[in-house]
Amino acid sequence: MIIIKPSLMNRIYNKIQLNIYVQFGFCIKKSTAKLIFFCFLLLNIYILIEIIFFILDYFSISSF
């Protein structure tokens, strides 16, 4: 069974949240609909990559 440390999850979650605020703030400042859409697209890709790396990291740790 895999146990995820809450502190690690919180750190990742906070990092993702911070990135959302930063990206969104940037998009609103330069607000054109196309740019906002593009920012959200980038953000979703970033979150996906982050989650994939987290899972890979996690399995490499738990396999030892």
Buried (B, 14 or more C-beta within 10 A) or exposed (E): EEEEEEEEEEEBEEEBEEBBEEBBEEBEEEEEEEBBEEBBEEBEEBEEEBEEEBEEEEEEEEEE
